[in-house]
């Protein structure tokens, strides 16, 4: 199972997500039922001037669809929705709405940075290296 996202890019995204969500004024409602729910876009719109958010959405936006799908799948593996053995299934399930709206979908989850980090660890990588 090879990741198509460079480790330094992954660690950058984790750091920016952690930085953005650590701010007191960022309020996230309960997790969405689908990646296209309007409130996730509203969270991004409400904080559109935030530098961390701009950097994060730019980094994710520059990724290929496969990389964005892997990013979503990493979160899912990290929070236990899929096992590492189900990696390709998770990536396949993430292609489409989830990968097209990856930044909004990921940021709608309050623990996204922790889940991404756990997904990396499951793959044998770490941002601590």
C-alpha positions, -999 to 999 in steps of 0.1 A, spaced: 0 0 0 19 30 -13 7 65 -5 7 89 -34 10 119 -10 45 130 -1 51 127 37 61 164 40 29 174 23 9 152 46 26 166 77 20 201 65 -17 194 61 -19 179 96 -1 209 111 -23 234 93 -55 215 103 -44 214 139 -35 251 138 -68 261 123 -90 240 145 -72 250 177 -84 286 173 -112 295 197 -135 311 172 -137 279 150 -169 262 159 -178 229 142 -212 213 144 -218 176 146 -202 155 119 -220 157 85 -240 128 71 -225 135 37 -196 155 23 -219 179 5 -238 193 34 -240 231 33 -228 238 68 -193 224 61 -190 250 33 -203 276 57 -175 269 81 -150 275 53 -168 307 43 -170 320 78 -132 317 82 -122 325 46 -98 352 58 -79 328 80 -44 323 68 -41 287 81 -73 278 63 -62 294 31 -29 275 32 -46 242 40 -73 245 13 -46 256 -13 -24 225 -4 -54 202 -7 -67 219 -39 -33 213 -56 -35 176 -50 -47 151 -77 -81 134 -71 -63 102 -61 -43 121 -35 -74 139 -21 -91 105 -19 -61 91 -1 -63 120 24 -99 112 32 -92 75 34 -63 82 58 -88 100 81 -112 71 78 -84 45 86 -72 67 115 -106 69 131 -112 32 126 -138 32 98 -116 10 77 -87 -13 85 -54 -10 67 -63 -42 48 -93 -23 34 -71 6 21 -80 4 -16 -117 1 -8 -114 32 14 -97 51 -14 -122 39 -39 -151 50 -16 -135 84 -12 -133 91 -49 -161 114 -60 -179 138 -37 -155 132 -8 -124 138 -29 -139 168 -48 -148 185 -15 -119 171 6 -109 203 24 -145 211 36 -152 174 44 -120 169 64 -123 202 83 -158 194 93 -143 167 116 -129 182 148 -103 155 153 -91 154 117 -55 161 125 -54 133 150 -72 109 127 -48 117 98 -18 112 120 -32 78 131 -38 69 95 -2 77 87 10 56 117 -11 27 104 9 30 72 42 30 91 49 67 87 52 95 112 56 133 111 80 130 141 107 115 119 
